[in-house]
């Protein structure tokens, strides 16, 4: 289970003191070995922006224009907003 609670400084220190047991099956890796590591399935590592559900009031003609392009109008609205955001620096 994933929790959103932050770890306390005391808990972080406790974790840092916990001994790491390296074995034949889980040896200590060198910096070079770590640098060369790749995920078994790269698709699992594709992380995109988190989507948030919201309610927004948009002029009817603006919404009609985006909807006139067919399915995916919310994606097109998001893309337009992202372009404005990128231009504003």
C-alpha positions in Angstrom: 0.0 0.0 0.0 1.3 3.5 -0.9 0.7 6.3 1.5 1.0 10.0 1.0 2.4 10.7 4.5 5.9 12.1 4.6 8.5 10.4 6.7 9.6 12.1 9.8 13.3 13.0 10.2 13.5 10.4 13.0 12.1 7.7 10.7 14.6 8.6 7.9 17.5 8.3 10.4 16.2 4.9 11.5 16.0 3.7 7.9 19.5 4.9 7.2 20.9 2.9 10.2 19.2 -0.3 9.0 21.9 -2.7 7.8 22.0 -3.8 4.2 22.8 -7.5 3.7 24.5 -8.2 0.4 24.5 -11.8 -0.7 25.5 -13.9 -3.8 21.9 -13.4 -5.0 21.9 -9.7 -4.3 25.4 -8.4 -4.5 26.5 -4.8 -4.1 26.4 -3.0 -7.5 29.2 -0.8 -8.7 28.4 2.7 -9.9 29.1 1.6 -13.5 26.6 -1.3 -13.2 24.0 1.0 -11.8 24.6 3.5 -14.7 24.1 0.7 -17.3 20.8 -0.5 -15.7 17.6 -0.4 -17.8 14.1 -1.4 -16.9 12.9 -4.8 -17.9 10.0 -3.2 -19.6 10.6 0.5 -20.5 6.8 1.1 -20.9 6.4 0.9 -17.1 8.8 3.9 -16.7 6.8 6.2 -18.9 5.6 8.8 -16.4 3.3 11.5 -17.7 1.7 14.5 -16.0 -0.9 13.7 -13.4 -4.4 14.4 -14.6 -6.7 16.3 -12.2 -10.5 16.3 -12.5 -12.0 19.8 -12.3 -15.1 21.8 -13.2 -14.5 24.9 -15.4 -16.8 27.3 -17.1 -16.0 27.8 -20.7 -17.9 29.9 -23.3 -20.3 27.7 -25.2 -18.8 28.7 -28.6 -15.3 27.8 -27.5 -16.4 24.4 -26.2 -18.4 23.8 -29.4 -15.4 24.6 -31.5 -13.2 22.1 -29.6 -16.0 19.5 -29.8 -16.5 20.0 -33.5 -13.2 18.2 -34.0 -14.8 15.0 -32.7 -13.6 12.7 -30.0 -10.7 13.9 -27.9 -11.8 17.5 -27.4 -10.6 17.5 -23.7 -7.2 16.4 -24.9 -7.1 19.2 -27.5 -8.1 21.8 -24.8 -5.3 20.5 -22.6 -2.8 20.7 -25.5 -3.9 24.3 -26.2 -3.4 25.2 -22.6 -0.1 23.5 -22.4 1.1 25.4 -25.5 0.1 28.7 -23.9 1.9 27.7 -20.7 5.1 26.8 -22.6 5.1 30.1 -24.4 4.7 32.1 -21.2 7.9 30.6 -19.9 
